[in-house]
Amino acid sequence: MMLKIKMRGRGNTKIFIDIITLDIMSKAISNRIGITKEKSRRIAEFILDLFGYDNRIIDNVLQPEDRQLLYMLEAEGLLSTGREEVKLYDGREWLTHYWQLKKKYIAEYAINGKNKKNSLHLNKSRNKSNLKKNVYSNLSDDVWNMRKILRKSL
């Protein structure tokens, strides 16, 4: 499903580069998050514009609202974050944060035609209503006992 480009490396070794196309990214977003194809295509265009032909981008280039979208895609397994430390010429450490495409998973999610059942986006409203009902029933006996002890001491 992923587009493979064959190139020559040093010593005429063959190198294969996996390319995430707009269609692949759009399908992966749509299947994973469970949104319409039009919305997923707009998100995919934005993401691929950010990354260009590279696998990763530096976090410094992002606006806060852009970063929020990337956090959502990271939670869905399409992106990952990382950091790199570089020693500067004067001996100081420079820490760089970056975002990286998870090409293998993007290709898998694009092929998988079913929406993710445990999607963060799809279960958000369900979890809110369940949380309101079950917030106290999910507490352990230790928490209840500690509360009683604290109440008596006041």
DSSP file (Angstrom, degrees, kcal/mol; ACC not computed):
  #  RESIDUE AA STRUCTURE BP1 BP2  ACC     N-H-->O    O-->H-N    N-H-->O    O-->H-N    TCO  KAPPA ALPHA  PHI   PSI    X-CA   Y-CA   Z-CA
    1    1 A M              0   0    0      0, 0.0     2,-0.2     0, 0.0    23,-0.1   0.000 360.0 360.0 360.0 -34.5    0.0    0.0    0.0
    2    2 A M        -     0   0    0      1,-0.1     2,-0.5    18,-0.1    18,-0.1  -0.548 360.0-113.1 -80.0 144.3    2.9    2.3    0.7
    3    3 A L  E     -A   19   0A   0     16,-1.5    16,-3.3    -2,-0.2     2,-0.5  -0.643  32.2-158.5 -77.5 124.6    4.7    3.9   -2.2
    4    4 A K  E     -A   18   0A   0     -2,-0.5     2,-0.5    14,-0.2    14,-0.2  -0.907   4.8-163.5-109.5 131.4    8.3    2.6   -2.4
    5    5 A I  E     -A   17   0A   0     12,-2.6    12,-2.9    -2,-0.5     2,-0.5  -0.955  11.5-143.6-114.5 129.8   11.0    4.5   -4.2
    6    6 A K  E     +A   16   0A   0     -2,-0.5     2,-0.3    10,-0.2    10,-0.2  -0.795  27.0 168.6 -96.0 129.8   14.2    2.7   -5.2
    7    7 A M  E     -A   15   0A   0      8,-3.5     8,-3.2    -2,-0.5     2,-0.5  -0.860  33.7-112.8-132.3 167.2   17.4    4.7   -5.0
    8    8 A R  E     -A   14   0A   0     -2,-0.3     6,-0.2     6,-0.2     3,-0.1  -0.897  31.6-171.1-105.1 132.3   21.1    4.0   -5.2
    9    9 A G    >   -     0   0    0      4,-4.0     3,-1.2    -2,-0.5     2,-0.1  -0.133  46.9 -39.8 -99.3-160.3   23.2    4.5   -2.1
   10   10 A R  G >  S+     0   0    0      1,-0.3     3,-1.1     2,-0.2    -1,-0.3  -0.390 130.2  15.6 -64.0 139.7   27.0    4.5   -1.6
   11   11 A G  G 3  S-     0   0    0      1,-0.2    -1,-0.3    -3,-0.1    -2,-0.0   0.799 130.9 -70.7  66.4  29.6   28.7    1.8   -3.5
   12   12 A N  G <  S+     0   0    0     -3,-1.2    -1,-0.2     1,-0.2     2,-0.2   0.731  85.7 159.3  59.2  25.7   25.6    1.2   -5.7
   13   13 A T    <   -     0   0    0     -3,-1.1    -4,-4.0    -4,-0.1     2,-0.4  -0.537  43.6-114.4 -74.7 147.0   23.7   -0.3   -2.9
   14   14 A K  E     -A    8   0A   0     -6,-0.2     2,-0.4    -2,-0.2    -6,-0.2  -0.679  30.9-169.0 -86.6 133.0   19.9   -0.3   -3.3
   15   15 A I  E     -A    7   0A   0     -8,-3.2    -8,-3.5    -2,-0.4     2,-0.5  -0.980   6.9-156.5-121.8 132.4   17.9    1.9   -0.9
   16   16 A F  E     -A    6   0A   0     -2,-0.4     2,-0.5   -10,-0.2   -10,-0.2  -0.945   7.2-162.7-110.7 127.1   14.1    1.7   -0.7
   17   17 A I  E     -A    5   0A   0    -12,-2.9   -12,-2.6    -2,-0.5     2,-0.5  -0.931  12.0-140.5-111.7 127.5   12.3    4.7    0.7
   18   18 A D  E     -A    4   0A   0     -2,-0.5     2,-0.5   -14,-0.2   -14,-0.2  -0.748  18.0-160.9 -87.5 128.4    8.7    4.4    1.9
   19   19 A I  E     -A    3   0A   0    -16,-3.3   -16,-1.5    -2,-0.5     2,-0.7  -0.931  11.3-144.7-112.9 130.7    6.5    7.4    0.9
   20   20 A I        -     0   0    0     -2,-0.5     2,-0.1   -18,-0.1   -18,-0.1  -0.851  24.0-155.8 -90.9 115.8    3.3    8.3    2.7
   21   21 A T     >  -     0   0    0     -2,-0.7     4,-2.5     1,-0.1     5,-0.2  -0.372  28.8-105.8 -86.2 169.5    0.9    9.7    0.0
   22   22 A L  H  > S+     0   0    0      1,-0.2     4,-2.5     2,-0.2     5,-0.2   0.893 121.1  50.6 -61.4 -41.4   -2.0   12.0    0.7
   23   23 A D  H  > S+     0   0    0      2,-0.2     4,-2.5     1,-0.2     5,-0.2   0.915 110.9  48.1 -64.6 -43.2   -4.5    9.2    0.0
   24   24 A I  H  > S+     0   0    0      2,-0.2     4,-2.3     1,-0.2    -2,-0.2   0.940 114.7  45.0 -63.0 -47.4   -2.7    6.8    2.5
   25   25 A M  H  X S+     0   0    0     -4,-2.5     4,-2.3     1,-0.2     5,-0.2   0.906 113.4  50.7 -64.3 -41.7   -2.5    9.4    5.2
   26   26 A S  H  X S+     0   0    0     -4,-2.5     4,-2.5    -5,-0.2    -1,-0.2   0.917 111.7  46.7 -62.7 -45.0   -6.1   10.5    4.7
   27   27 A K  H  X S+     0   0    0     -4,-2.5     4,-2.9     2,-0.2     5,-0.3   0.898 111.5  51.9 -64.5 -40.5   -7.4    6.9    4.9
   28   28 A A  H  X S+     0   0    0     -4,-2.3     4,-2.3    -5,-0.2     5,-0.2   0.923 112.3  45.2 -63.1 -44.3   -5.3    6.2    8.0
   29   29 A I  H  X>S+     0   0    0     -4,-2.3     4,-2.8     2,-0.2     5,-0.6   0.933 114.9  48.0 -64.8 -46.0   -6.7    9.2    9.8
   30   30 A S  H  X5S+     0   0    0     -4,-2.5     4,-1.6     1,-0.2     5,-0.4   0.922 116.3  42.9 -61.2 -45.8  -10.3    8.5    8.7
   31   31 A N  H  <5S+     0   0    0     -4,-2.9    85,-1.3    -5,-0.2    -1,-0.2   0.871 119.5  42.8 -68.9 -37.3  -10.1    4.8    9.7
   32   32 A R  H  <5S+     0   0    0     -4,-2.3    84,-0.2    -5,-0.3    -2,-0.2   0.910 125.8  28.2 -79.3 -43.0   -8.3    5.5   13.0
   33   33 A I  H  <5S-     0   0    0     -4,-2.8    -3,-0.2    -5,-0.2    -2,-0.2   0.778  98.3-127.5 -92.7 -28.7  -10.2    8.5   14.3
   34   34 A G     << +     0   0    0     -4,-1.6     2,-0.2    -5,-0.6    -4,-0.1   0.866  57.9 136.4  84.7  38.2  -13.5    7.9   12.7
   35   35 A I        -     0   0    0     -5,-0.4    -1,-0.2    -6,-0.3    -2,-0.1  -0.656  60.2 -77.3-110.6 171.6  -14.1   11.2   10.9
   36   36 A T     >  -     0   0    0     -2,-0.2     4,-2.4     1,-0.1     5,-0.2  -0.177  39.1-114.5 -65.9 160.5  -15.4   12.0    7.5
   37   37 A K  H  > S+     0   0    0      1,-0.2     4,-2.1     2,-0.2     5,-0.1   0.849 114.9  55.1 -65.1 -34.7  -13.1   11.6    4.4
   38   38 A E  H  > S+     0   0    0      2,-0.2     4,-1.9     1,-0.2    -1,-0.2   0.932 111.1  43.4 -65.6 -45.1  -13.2   15.3    3.8
   39   39 A K  H  > S+     0   0    0      1,-0.2     4,-2.3     2,-0.2    -2,-0.2   0.915 114.3  50.1 -66.1 -42.4  -12.0   16.2    7.3
   40   40 A S  H  X S+     0   0    0     -4,-2.4     4,-2.6     1,-0.2    -1,-0.2   0.861 108.7  53.1 -66.4 -33.5   -9.4   13.5    7.2
   41   41 A R  H  X S+     0   0    0     -4,-2.1     4,-2.6     2,-0.2    -1,-0.2   0.906 108.7  49.1 -66.8 -41.1   -8.1   14.7    3.9
   42   42 A R  H  X S+     0   0    0     -4,-1.9     4,-2.1     2,-0.2    -2,-0.2   0.912 113.5  46.6 -64.2 -41.6   -7.8   18.3    5.2
   43   43 A I  H  X S+     0   0    0     -4,-2.3     4,-2.8     2,-0.2    -2,-0.2   0.924 112.1  50.9 -64.7 -43.8   -5.9   17.0    8.2
   44   44 A A  H  X S+     0   0    0     -4,-2.6     4,-2.8     1,-0.2     5,-0.2   0.904 109.3  50.9 -61.4 -42.2   -3.7   14.8    6.0
   45   45 A E  H  X S+     0   0    0     -4,-2.6     4,-2.0     1,-0.2    -1,-0.2   0.926 111.9  47.6 -60.1 -44.8   -2.9   17.7    3.7
   46   46 A F  H  X S+     0   0    0     -4,-2.1     4,-1.9     2,-0.2    -2,-0.2   0.932 113.4  47.0 -62.3 -46.8   -1.9   19.8    6.7
   47   47 A I  H  X S+     0   0    0     -4,-2.8     4,-2.5     1,-0.2     5,-0.2   0.924 113.7  47.1 -63.4 -45.4    0.3   17.1    8.2
   48   48 A L  H  X S+     0   0    0     -4,-2.8     4,-2.6     1,-0.2    -1,-0.2   0.819 109.1  55.3 -69.7 -28.6    2.0   16.3    4.9
   49   49 A D  H  < S+     0   0    0     -4,-2.0    -1,-0.2    -5,-0.2    -2,-0.2   0.890 110.3  46.9 -66.0 -38.6    2.6   20.0    4.3
   50   50 A L  H  < S+     0   0    0     -4,-1.9    -2,-0.2    -5,-0.2    -1,-0.2   0.944 121.2  35.1 -65.6 -47.9    4.3   20.1    7.7
   51   51 A F  H >< S+     0   0    0     -4,-2.5     3,-2.0     1,-0.2    -2,-0.2   0.787  83.1 179.6 -81.2 -28.3    6.5   17.1    7.2
   52   52 A G  T 3< S-     0   0    0     -4,-2.6    -1,-0.2     1,-0.3    -2,-0.1  -0.428  71.3 -26.6  61.4-132.3    7.1   17.5    3.4
   53   53 A Y  T 3  S+     0   0    0     -2,-0.1    -1,-0.3    -4,-0.1     2,-0.2   0.307 119.6  96.6 -95.8   8.0    9.3   14.6    2.2
   54   54 A D  S <  S-     0   0    0     -3,-2.0     3,-0.1     1,-0.1    47,-0.0  -0.547  71.4-136.6 -96.8 163.1   10.9   14.1    5.6
   55   55 A N  S    S+     0   0    0     -2,-0.2    46,-2.8     1,-0.1     2,-0.3   0.658  85.5  28.0 -88.5 -19.2   10.0   11.6    8.3
   56   56 A R  E     -B  100   0B   0     44,-0.2     2,-0.3    -5,-0.2    44,-0.2  -0.970  60.3-158.5-144.8 158.0   10.3   14.0   11.2
   57   57 A I  E     -B   99   0B   0     42,-2.1    42,-2.6    -2,-0.3     2,-0.3  -0.942  30.5-106.3-132.5 155.2    9.9   17.7   12.0
   58   58 A I  E >   -B   98   0B   0     -2,-0.3     3,-1.4    40,-0.2    40,-0.3  -0.638  24.1-132.4 -81.8 138.3   11.3   19.9   14.8
   59   59 A D  G >  S+     0   0    0     38,-2.7     3,-1.8    -2,-0.3    39,-0.1   0.747  97.2  75.3 -62.4 -26.6    8.7   20.9   17.4
   60   60 A N  G 3  S+     0   0    0     37,-0.4    -1,-0.3     1,-0.3    38,-0.1   0.730  86.4  62.0 -61.3 -23.8    9.9   24.6   17.3
   61   61 A V  G <  S+     0   0    0     -3,-1.4    -1,-0.3     2,-0.0     2,-0.2   0.555  88.9  95.9 -80.6  -6.1    8.2   25.2   13.9
   62   62 A L    <   -     0   0    0     -3,-1.8    -3,-0.0    -4,-0.2     3,-0.0  -0.572  66.4-138.0 -92.6 146.7    4.7   24.4   15.3
   63   63 A Q     >  -     0   0    0     -2,-0.2     4,-2.4     1,-0.1     3,-0.3  -0.609  36.1-106.0 -86.2 158.6    2.1   26.8   16.6
   64   64 A P  H  > S+     0   0    0      0, 0.0     4,-1.7     0, 0.0     5,-0.1   0.874 121.4  49.6 -56.8 -39.4    0.2   25.6   19.8
   65   65 A E  H  > S+     0   0    0      2,-0.2     4,-1.2     1,-0.2     5,-0.1   0.840 110.7  50.6 -70.1 -31.2   -3.0   24.7   17.9
   66   66 A D  H  > S+     0   0    0     -3,-0.3     4,-1.8     2,-0.2    -1,-0.2   0.906 108.2  52.6 -67.2 -42.1   -0.9   22.7   15.4
   67   67 A R  H  X S+     0   0    0     -4,-2.4     4,-2.3     1,-0.2    -2,-0.2   0.856 102.8  58.8 -62.1 -36.4    0.8   20.9   18.3
   68   68 A Q  H  X S+     0   0    0     -4,-1.7     4,-1.7     1,-0.2    -1,-0.2   0.901 105.4  49.1 -61.3 -41.5   -2.6   20.0   19.7
   69   69 A L  H  X S+     0   0    0     -4,-1.2     4,-2.2     1,-0.2    -1,-0.2   0.900 109.9  51.6 -63.4 -41.7   -3.5   18.2   16.5
   70   70 A L  H  X S+     0   0    0     -4,-1.8     4,-2.1     1,-0.2    -2,-0.2   0.870 106.4  54.0 -65.8 -36.0   -0.2   16.3   16.5
   71   71 A Y  H  X S+     0   0    0     -4,-2.3     4,-2.2     2,-0.2    -1,-0.2   0.897 108.2  50.6 -62.7 -39.0   -0.9   15.2   20.1
   72   72 A M  H  X S+     0   0    0     -4,-1.7     4,-1.3     1,-0.2    -2,-0.2   0.927 111.6  46.8 -64.0 -44.7   -4.2   13.8   19.0
   73   73 A L  H  <>S+     0   0    0     -4,-2.2     5,-2.5     1,-0.2     6,-0.9   0.821 110.0  54.3 -68.1 -30.5   -2.6   11.9   16.2
   74   74 A E  H ><5S+     0   0    0     -4,-2.1     3,-1.4     4,-0.2    -1,-0.2   0.910 105.4  52.9 -66.9 -41.4    0.1   10.6   18.5
   75   75 A A  H 3<5S+     0   0    0     -4,-2.2    -2,-0.2     1,-0.3    -1,-0.2   0.805 108.2  51.7 -63.4 -28.5   -2.6    9.3   20.9
   76   76 A E  T 3<5S-     0   0    0     -4,-1.3    -1,-0.3    -5,-0.1    -2,-0.2   0.466 120.4-109.5 -87.7  -2.5   -4.1    7.4   17.9
   77   77 A G  T < 5S+     0   0    0     -3,-1.4    -3,-0.2    -4,-0.3    -2,-0.1   0.610  89.9 109.5  90.0  12.7   -0.7    5.9   17.0
   78   78 A L  S   <S+     0   0    0     -5,-2.5    24,-2.4    -8,-0.1     2,-0.3   0.735  80.7  27.1 -92.1 -24.7    0.0    7.8   13.8
   79   79 A L  E     -C  101   0B   0     -6,-0.9     2,-0.3    22,-0.2    -2,-0.2  -0.870  63.0-161.0-131.0 163.3    2.9    9.9   15.1
   80   80 A S  E     -C  100   0B   0     20,-2.3    20,-3.0    -2,-0.3     2,-0.3  -0.945  13.0-134.0-138.3 163.6    5.5    9.7   17.8
   81   81 A T  E     +C   99   0B   0     -2,-0.3     2,-0.3    18,-0.2    18,-0.2  -0.786  25.5 166.0-114.5 161.6    7.7   12.2   19.6
   82   82 A G  E     -C   98   0B   0     16,-2.1    16,-2.6    -2,-0.3     2,-0.3  -0.960  19.7-141.0-159.2 174.2   11.4   12.1   20.4
   83   83 A R  E     -C   97   0B   0     -2,-0.3     2,-0.4    14,-0.2    14,-0.2  -0.990   5.7-158.9-146.6 155.9   14.2   14.3   21.6
   84   84 A E  E     -C   96   0B   0     12,-2.4    12,-2.8    -2,-0.3     2,-0.5  -0.999   8.5-148.0-137.5 134.4   17.9   14.6   20.7
   85   85 A E  E     -C   95   0B   0     -2,-0.4     2,-0.4    10,-0.2    10,-0.2  -0.895  16.5-175.5-105.4 131.9   20.7   16.1   22.8
   86   86 A V  E     -C   94   0B   0      8,-2.6     8,-3.0    -2,-0.5     2,-0.6  -0.981  23.0-130.6-126.6 137.4   23.5   17.8   20.9
   87   87 A K  E     -C   93   0B   0     -2,-0.4     6,-0.2     6,-0.2     5,-0.1  -0.769  25.9-140.1 -88.3 124.7   26.7   19.2   22.5
   88   88 A L    >   -     0   0    0      4,-3.4     3,-2.1    -2,-0.6    -1,-0.0  -0.323  27.2-101.9 -79.1 165.9   27.4   22.7   21.3
   89   89 A Y  T 3  S+     0   0    0      1,-0.3    -1,-0.1     2,-0.1    -2,-0.0   0.772 122.7  54.4 -61.3 -26.4   30.9   24.0   20.6
   90   90 A D  T 3  S-     0   0    0      2,-0.1    -1,-0.3     1,-0.0    -2,-0.0   0.368 123.3-102.4 -90.7   6.6   31.0   25.8   23.9
   91   91 A G  S <  S+     0   0    0     -3,-2.1    -2,-0.1     1,-0.3     2,-0.1   0.273  79.1 130.1  96.9 -11.1   30.2   22.7   25.9
   92   92 A R        -     0   0    0     -5,-0.1    -4,-3.4     1,-0.1     2,-0.4  -0.385  58.1-118.5 -75.0 156.2   26.5   23.4   26.6
   93   93 A E  E     - C   0  87B   0     -6,-0.2     2,-0.5    -2,-0.1    -6,-0.2  -0.791  21.1-158.4 -94.4 136.8   23.8   20.8   25.8
   94   94 A W  E     - C   0  86B   0     -8,-3.0    -8,-2.6    -2,-0.4     2,-0.5  -0.974   6.0-155.5-117.1 121.9   21.1   21.6   23.3
   95   95 A L  E     - C   0  85B   0     -2,-0.5     2,-0.5   -10,-0.2   -10,-0.2  -0.862   8.8-169.6-102.8 125.0   17.9   19.6   23.5
   96   96 A T  E     - C   0  84B   0    -12,-2.8   -12,-2.4    -2,-0.5     2,-0.4  -0.957   6.4-156.8-116.6 126.3   15.7   19.3   20.4
   97   97 A H  E     + C   0  83B   0     -2,-0.5   -38,-2.7   -14,-0.2   -37,-0.4  -0.805  19.9 176.7 -98.2 143.0   12.2   17.9   20.5
   98   98 A Y  E     -BC  58  82B   0    -16,-2.6   -16,-2.1    -2,-0.4     2,-0.4  -0.948  26.8-131.6-143.7 164.0   10.7   16.4   17.3
   99   99 A W  E     -BC  57  81B   0    -42,-2.6   -42,-2.1    -2,-0.3     2,-0.4  -0.914  23.9-163.8-113.9 142.3    7.7   14.7   15.8
  100  100 A Q  E     -BC  56  80B   0    -20,-3.0   -20,-2.3    -2,-0.4     2,-0.3  -0.985  19.5-121.8-133.1 139.3    8.0   11.6   13.7
  101  101 A L  E     - C   0  79B   0    -46,-2.8     2,-1.1    -2,-0.4   -22,-0.2  -0.576  16.1-141.6 -73.5 136.5    5.6    9.8   11.3
  102  102 A K     >  +     0   0    0    -24,-2.4     4,-2.5    -2,-0.3     3,-0.2  -0.724  27.0 178.0 -96.6  82.0    5.0    6.1   12.2
  103  103 A K  H  > S+     0   0    0     -2,-1.1     4,-2.4     1,-0.2     5,-0.2   0.853  72.7  54.5 -58.3 -41.2    4.9    5.0    8.6
  104  104 A K  H  > S+     0   0    0      1,-0.2     4,-1.9     2,-0.2    -1,-0.2   0.935 114.0  40.7 -60.3 -46.6    4.4    1.3    9.3
  105  105 A Y  H  > S+     0   0    0     -3,-0.2     4,-2.9     2,-0.2     5,-0.2   0.852 111.3  56.4 -72.9 -34.8    1.3    2.0   11.4
  106  106 A I  H  X S+     0   0    0     -4,-2.5     4,-1.8     2,-0.2    -1,-0.2   0.929 109.6  46.8 -60.5 -44.6    0.0    4.6    9.0
  107  107 A A  H  X S+     0   0    0     -4,-2.4     4,-1.7    -5,-0.2    -2,-0.2   0.907 113.0  49.4 -64.3 -41.7    0.1    2.1    6.2
  108  108 A E  H  X S+     0   0    0     -4,-1.9     4,-2.4    -5,-0.2    -2,-0.2   0.920 112.1  47.4 -63.0 -44.0   -1.6   -0.6    8.4
  109  109 A Y  H  < S+     0   0    0     -4,-2.9    -1,-0.2     1,-0.2    -2,-0.2   0.811 109.4  54.5 -69.7 -29.1   -4.4    1.8    9.5
  110  110 A A  H  < S+     0   0    0     -4,-1.8    -1,-0.2    -5,-0.2    -2,-0.2   0.870 112.1  43.6 -70.5 -35.8   -4.9    2.9    5.8
  111  111 A I  H  < S+     0   0    0     -4,-1.7     2,-0.6    -5,-0.1    -2,-0.2   0.890  96.0  84.2 -74.6 -40.4   -5.4   -0.7    4.8
  112  112 A N     <  -     0   0    0     -4,-2.4   -81,-0.0    -5,-0.2    -1,-0.0  -0.521  63.8-165.8 -67.8 111.2   -7.6   -1.6    7.7
  113  113 A G        +     0   0    0     -2,-0.6     2,-0.3     2,-0.1    -1,-0.2   0.551  59.0  89.9 -78.3  -8.0  -11.1   -0.5    6.6
  114  114 A K  S    S-     0   0    0      1,-0.1     2,-0.1   -80,-0.0   -80,-0.1  -0.679  80.3-116.4 -93.2 143.9  -12.6   -0.7   10.1
  115  115 A N        -     0   0    0     -2,-0.3     2,-0.3     1,-0.1   -83,-0.2  -0.459  40.0 -98.0 -70.4 148.5  -12.7    2.2   12.5
  116  116 A K    >   -     0   0    0    -85,-1.3     3,-1.1   -84,-0.2     6,-0.2  -0.529  26.8-150.9 -69.0 127.4  -10.7    1.7   15.7
  117  117 A K  T 3  S+     0   0    0     -2,-0.3    -1,-0.2     1,-0.3    -2,-0.0   0.833  95.3  46.7 -70.7 -32.1  -13.1    0.6   18.4
  118  118 A N  T 3  S+     0   0    0      4,-0.1    -1,-0.3    -3,-0.0    -2,-0.1   0.039  81.7 153.3 -98.3  26.7  -11.0    2.1   21.2
  119  119 A S    <>  -     0   0    0     -3,-1.1     4,-2.1     1,-0.1     5,-0.1  -0.278  47.8-136.5 -60.1 137.9  -10.5    5.4   19.4
  120  120 A L  H  > S+     0   0    0      1,-0.2     4,-0.5     2,-0.2    -1,-0.1   0.902 104.6  47.1 -59.6 -43.0   -9.9    8.4   21.7
  121  121 A H  H  4 S+     0   0    0      1,-0.2     3,-0.5     2,-0.2     4,-0.4   0.896 113.3  46.1 -69.0 -42.7  -12.2   10.5   19.6
  122  122 A L  H  4 S+     0   0    0      1,-0.2     4,-0.4   -89,-0.2     3,-0.3   0.853 116.6  42.5 -72.3 -35.3  -15.1    8.0   19.3
  123  123 A N  H  X S+     0   0    0     -4,-2.1     4,-2.9     1,-0.2     5,-0.2   0.439  86.6  94.7 -93.1   0.9  -15.2    7.0   23.0
  124  124 A K  H  X S+     0   0    0     -4,-0.5     4,-1.6    -3,-0.5    -1,-0.2   0.931  90.0  40.5 -60.6 -48.2  -14.7   10.5   24.4
  125  125 A S  H  > S+     0   0    0     -4,-0.4     4,-1.7    -3,-0.3    -1,-0.2   0.885 116.1  50.9 -69.9 -37.8  -18.5   11.2   24.9
  126  126 A R  H  > S+     0   0    0     -4,-0.4     4,-2.1     1,-0.2    -2,-0.2   0.909 109.7  50.6 -63.6 -41.9  -19.2    7.6   26.1
  127  127 A N  H  X S+     0   0    0     -4,-2.9     4,-2.5     1,-0.2    -1,-0.2   0.850 105.9  56.1 -66.8 -34.4  -16.4    7.9   28.7
  128  128 A K  H  X S+     0   0    0     -4,-1.6     4,-1.9    -5,-0.2    -1,-0.2   0.932 110.2  43.8 -63.8 -45.5  -17.6   11.2   30.1
  129  129 A S  H  X S+     0   0    0     -4,-1.7     4,-1.4     1,-0.2    -2,-0.2   0.895 116.3  47.2 -68.6 -38.4  -21.1    9.8   30.8
  130  130 A N  H  X S+     0   0    0     -4,-2.1     4,-2.6     1,-0.2    -1,-0.2   0.870 109.3  54.9 -67.6 -36.5  -19.6    6.6   32.3
  131  131 A L  H  X S+     0   0    0     -4,-2.5     4,-1.1     1,-0.2    -2,-0.2   0.901 105.6  51.9 -64.7 -40.8  -17.1    8.5   34.4
  132  132 A K  H  < S+     0   0    0     -4,-1.9     4,-0.2     1,-0.2    -1,-0.2   0.885 116.1  41.0 -62.6 -38.5  -19.9   10.6   36.0
  133  133 A K  H  < S+     0   0    0     -4,-1.4     4,-0.3     1,-0.2     3,-0.2   0.867 124.2  34.9 -76.4 -37.5  -21.8    7.5   37.0
  134  134 A N  H  X S+     0   0    0     -4,-2.6     4,-1.6     1,-0.2    -2,-0.2   0.295  80.1 105.9-106.4   8.8  -18.8    5.4   38.1
  135  135 A V  T  < S+     0   0    0     -4,-1.1    -1,-0.2     1,-0.2     4,-0.2   0.897  92.6  33.1 -61.2 -41.2  -16.4    7.8   39.7
  136  136 A Y  T >4 S+     0   0    0     -3,-0.2     3,-1.1    -4,-0.2    -1,-0.2   0.823 114.2  58.0 -83.9 -32.4  -17.2    6.8   43.2
  137  137 A S  T 34 S+     0   0    0     -4,-0.3    -2,-0.2     1,-0.2    -1,-0.2   0.735 101.7  57.8 -70.6 -19.6  -17.8    3.1   42.5
  138  138 A N  T 3< S+     0   0    0     -4,-1.6    -1,-0.2     2,-0.1     2,-0.2   0.550  82.7 104.8 -86.4  -7.3  -14.3    2.8   41.0
  139  139 A L  S <  S-     0   0    0     -3,-1.1     2,-0.0    -4,-0.2    -3,-0.0  -0.511  72.4-122.0 -76.2 141.8  -12.6    3.9   44.2
  140  140 A S     >  -     0   0    0     -2,-0.2     4,-1.6     1,-0.1     3,-0.3  -0.303  22.4-108.4 -78.0 165.7  -10.9    1.2   46.2
  141  141 A D  H  > S+     0   0    0      1,-0.2     4,-2.8     2,-0.2     5,-0.2   0.831 117.7  62.0 -61.8 -33.6  -11.7    0.4   49.9
  142  142 A D  H  > S+     0   0    0      1,-0.2     4,-2.5     2,-0.2    -1,-0.2   0.897 102.6  49.5 -60.8 -40.6   -8.4    1.9   50.9
  143  143 A V  H  > S+     0   0    0     -3,-0.3     4,-2.1     2,-0.2    -1,-0.2   0.925 112.2  47.5 -64.9 -44.2   -9.4    5.3   49.5
  144  144 A W  H  X S+     0   0    0     -4,-1.6     4,-2.0     2,-0.2    -2,-0.2   0.906 112.8  48.8 -63.9 -41.9  -12.7    5.2   51.4
  145  145 A N  H  X S+     0   0    0     -4,-2.8     4,-2.2     2,-0.2    -2,-0.2   0.901 110.3  50.9 -64.9 -41.0  -11.0    4.1   54.6
  146  146 A M  H  X S+     0   0    0     -4,-2.5     4,-2.5     1,-0.2    -1,-0.2   0.883 108.7  52.7 -63.0 -38.5   -8.4    6.9   54.3
  147  147 A R  H  X S+     0   0    0     -4,-2.1     4,-2.3     2,-0.2    -1,-0.2   0.905 108.9  49.2 -63.6 -42.3  -11.2    9.4   53.7
  148  148 A K  H  X S+     0   0    0     -4,-2.0     4,-2.1     2,-0.2    -2,-0.2   0.903 111.5  49.2 -63.8 -42.1  -12.9    8.2   56.9
  149  149 A I  H  X S+     0   0    0     -4,-2.2     4,-1.8     1,-0.2    -2,-0.2   0.926 112.6  47.4 -64.1 -45.5   -9.7    8.5   58.9
  150  150 A L  H  X S+     0   0    0     -4,-2.5     4,-1.0     1,-0.2    -1,-0.2   0.889 110.4  52.5 -63.3 -39.4   -9.0   12.0   57.6
  151  151 A R  H  < S+     0   0    0     -4,-2.3     3,-0.4     1,-0.2    -1,-0.2   0.901 109.3  49.1 -64.5 -41.2  -12.5   13.1   58.4
  152  152 A K  H  < S+     0   0    0     -4,-2.1    -1,-0.2     1,-0.2    -2,-0.2   0.848 107.9  54.8 -66.9 -34.7  -12.3   11.9   62.0
  153  153 A S  H  <        0   0    0     -4,-1.8    -1,-0.2     1,-0.3    -2,-0.2   0.718 360.0 360.0 -74.5 -19.7   -9.0   13.7   62.5
  154  154 A L     <        0   0    0     -4,-1.0    -1,-0.3    -3,-0.4    -2,-0.2   0.466 360.0 360.0 -83.0 360.0  -10.5   17.0   61.4
